[in-house]
Amino acid sequence: MSAMSSVRPDHPIRTTADDPAATLRPGAGKRKSALLHPAAKPTLFALCLLPFAWLLYGAWADTLGANPAEALIRSTGDWTLRFLCATLAITPLRQWFEAPALARFRRMLGLFTFFYVVMHFLSYAWLDQSFDLDAILKDIAKRPFILVGTTGLLLMAPLAATSFNRAIKAMGAARWQMLHRTIYGIALLGLLHFFWMRAAKNDFAEVAMYAAIVCVLLGYRVKRWNSQRSLAARA
Amino acid sequence: MHFHEDQGFVHRVASEITPRDVYDQRRTLLKALAAGSGGLALAAWAGRDALAQTSARPGKLAALPSARTTTPGGMTLEKLTPYPDVTSYNNFYEFGTDKSDPARHAGALKTRPWTVSVEGEIRKPRIYDIEELLKLGAMEERIYRMRCVEGWSMVIPWIGYSLSELIKRVEPTGNAKYVEFVTLADQKMMPGVGSRVLQWPYVEGLRLDEAMNPLTLLTFGLYGEVLPNQSGAPVRAVVPWKYGFKSGKSIVAIRFVEKEPRTSWNKAASSEYGFYSNVNPAVDHPRWSQASERRIGEDGLFQKKRATLMFNGYEPQVGQMYAGMDLKKFF
């Protein structure tokens, strides 16, 4: 799979005949047609909005517990990590299951990751800091984990800003892909942010879970690049 | 359009006019102020209000009757944090590190039989049964602010008596300089005790004069009832001018010692949690500001956090104990 086809989700393969995997594996055709169904993207979009809708409802109905501000800040952060993992999982799953149509959903998941991180920052800036810019800057300087989180957010903004097809064309696929590989670094910053936040309570069980998932997802890529490089060296 | 600078008693709409009885109340108040009793009258009025709030027992646990305290500073007039918030959102690491864990896991805690060993540098060391302790002093209701080191706060109607009542009975010797509180660490009933977050048992401590301060409360109940397990049943300390973690829960021993005790949080991170841990908006936690706090259950979602007060607002009662001390050094 070339870089281009993986970054152009609006040009999916339309027929099962084009995909050798479909003829090799029983049931693959059915799975593919579900991924290519016209309702697939709107369904995923609605699913991705559910956590946000649930939090909005919770804030309105006062079901977020004794400290709703903290609950909103924490759960938007949790959902950022989850969406980041889901976005990073697309490529390994696509290659593993030989389901190129999965690439159609990567951009949406990536943009929802950005959406949730912006909500995370906004709830912090609003509910914790009352949009007091001076206080926010002081807090960023005081708390390393806030600095790391803010850095991750700022690094993610260019990725969100260049997520549309014309940006890929304008930048050229190679440069676009280079830029978008910063997501690997951003994922590590996100983990560090979470680790530092939990370090206050010496409570790393959840951090370890996310770290393990990100390790698998990034490790998969490293392994694949290494094997491709050694193949190229042999040839 | 003309601008009328002062139209005094001209009202375009009838509803602008203050009703007569309200207006008359203002006169009464002014009269009271003129008589020099304004402050007292206000305090009595607000105190009645505060008392009216507490009369609503949640009806979940056994009642613990008490009288209103006369200890200065023992009855803040602020709005009480609702019982469900007080009992569902707190730290008690023996049951887990999440603030919802204590309410979730503390049901397994057995609070009878229960004894508290009072020992160390005292003339009358003794193992007290909890029933004896309950009768040792007259139960008072105290409405205290509670400020957590994490930056949130509550207002809680506790029930208990000054720890000094117990201390006087056991007669500390001249060597007793500090009081150490040892709390229960029972892995069978407390799932968090298996974790390595802190060293168990959880140990807290006070200087003897701090322990003798009338505000330091040996606490058996809240909201008119015995303590729920997650809040430190059957007996805990409440030290309202210090961050919440200084107030040990489910106490099993009170020791009088000569040297400053190494407390659990101090052992875990001595640069972050000092022995004193007095609430102090001017001394930040190394990782966050302590200048402001969020009042649980009261401050709206989008409301600015409120300023944290020196010694959590108990400076008149406790400030003199720290006269001349560098509170940045002894944080």
Contacts between the chains, C-beta under 8 A, distances in Angstrom:
chain1	res1	chain2	res2	distance
A	59	B	301	6.2
A	65	B	88	7.0
A	65	B	89	6.4
A	65	B	100	7.1
A	66	B	84	7.7
A	66	B	85	3.9
A	66	B	88	6.0
A	66	B	89	3.4
A	66	B	99	7.7
A	66	B	296	5.0
A	66	B	297	6.2
A	67	B	89	6.2
A	67	B	99	7.7
A	67	B	152	6.2
A	67	B	294	6.9
A	67	B	296	5.9
A	68	B	301	5.4
A	69	B	294	6.5
A	69	B	301	5.8
A	70	B	152	7.8
A	70	B	294	8.0
A	72	B	301	7.7
A	126	B	302	6.7
A	127	B	301	6.2
A	127	B	302	6.8
A	128	B	305	7.7
A	130	B	304	4.4
A	130	B	305	7.2
A	138	B	289	7.7
A	139	B	288	7.8
A	139	B	289	7.1
A	142	B	284	7.4
A	142	B	287	7.4
A	142	B	288	7.0
A	142	B	289	6.9
A	143	B	287	5.6
A	143	B	288	6.1
A	145	B	287	8.0
A	200	B	287	6.7
A	201	B	97	4.6
A	201	B	197	6.5
A	202	B	97	7.7
A	202	B	195	8.0
A	202	B	196	7.1
A	202	B	197	4.4
A	202	B	198	7.7
A	202	B	268	7.2
A	203	B	97	4.5
A	203	B	195	8.0
A	203	B	197	6.4
